[in-house]
Amino acid sequence: MTEVDPAGYRHEIHVRYGEVDMQRVVFNSHYLAYCDDAVENWLKHLGVKVADFGWDFMLKRATIEWQGSATVNDRLDIDVAIDRWGKTSFDVGFTGAVGEEPVFTCTITYVGVELGTLNPVPPPPALRARLGGPAPASG
């Protein structure tokens, strides 16, 4: 793996015509797909293949709050970072904006699992270090 700082990753989405609704703003369900895209590209950016660690993660909960909207042909910038580490779960925070205008914030809670199972397991320490974020919660 190359040395890449996990902090400060920004993913760009170019909003397509088919992603807007009759109000001419991005249909709300697309934001979760955008966040999924952002995580996938963030991991690629870091050179991380979680399967190489015998580990995987599954979405447990997602919360989204909108401060504005994006529309067709906008470039939506999404900042991605680990906000919280638990024993087997972790939160990824997303902040989306068009230019300087805030559009949404999202927190997705993922649970780490043993690769190919639904068995919760902590992330391998090397992987956790690679993804960055605050120190894990105690207890």
N, C-alpha and C positions, 0 to 999 in steps of 0.2 A: 504494500500500500504506500502511496506517496503521502508526504506530509502536507495536509490541507487543514486549515483552521475550520472547525465545524461552525463557529460563530459567524453570523453575518451572511448566510446563504440567502440569495434572492432568486426566485423563480419567476419567469415571465410567461404570462398567458396572453395570447392575442385573441380577443373575443371574436367569435365567428357569428355570422347572421343566424344560424340555426340554434344558437345558444341563448337568444333573447326571446322574451315573451311578448304578448300583445301590448304591454306597457313600454316596450322597447328597452327593457333592462334585462340583465342576465337572470334567467330563471333560477330560483333559489337552490334547487337540487344540484345545479352545476357546480356550486361552490365546494361541495364535498368532493366532487370529482377533481376539481382544481387542486384541492389540498392533497388528495391522493397522488396526483401527478407531481406535485411539489416534493412530497416525501420521496417518491421514486427517483426523481432527478437529483435531490439532495444526496441520497445514498450513492448514486452514480458519481456525483461530484466528489464525494469523499473517498471513492474507490472501495466502498463497503458492499460486500455480498454476504448478507446475514446467514445464508445457508452454509457458508464456509465455516461458521462458528457452531453449526449444529443447532441453530436457534432460529426462531421466526417470531412474528408478532401479529396480533389480531386486534382489530378495532373493538373497543368496549363501549365507548361513549363519545359523542361529538356534540359540542355546543357552538352555535354561531350567533353572532350579533352583528347587525348591519348598521353602519354609520352613513352609508351613501349607496351608490349603485354604479355599475359599469354597463356599457352598452356596446353595440357592434363597432368593431374596429379600434376599440380602446386597448391599450396595453395595461394589463393588470399585473402589478408587481406584488409578489407574495414573499414576505420574509418568513423564514422557517428556523425554529430553534427548539431544543429541549427546554421545557419550563420546569419539569419536576421529574425526579426519579423516586420510585417506590421500591419495594422489594422485588416484585415481578412486573409491576406496571410502570408506565411513564407517560407524561403528557408532552405533546408537541404543540407549540403555539404557532399560530399563523396570523400574520397581519397583512391585509391586502389593501392596496391603494392604486388609484389612477393618478399619476403625477403626484402632486402633494395632497390630493383629496382622499381621505380615508374612506374605504368601502366596507370592509368587514374585519372582524377578528374571530378566530376560531381556536378552540382547544379540543384536541382529540386525545383521548386516553386509550393507550394500547396496552395489551397484556402480552408479555413475552411467553412463548411456549417452546417446548422441545420440538425441534423440527419434525414435521410429519405427524404430530400428535396435537391434542388439546390440553396437554399437561402444562400448567403454568410453571415457569422456571425463571430465575433471575437472569439478566443478561450477563454474558461473559464479561469479566472486568475489562479486557482489552477492547471489546466492542463499546462498552459504556464510555470508556475513556475517549474512544474515537468519535463518538457522537457528541461528547461535551455536555454542557449544562451544569446545573447545580449539583452539589454532592447529594448522594442518595439519602432518603429519610432514614432516621434510626428507628429500630424496633420493628 
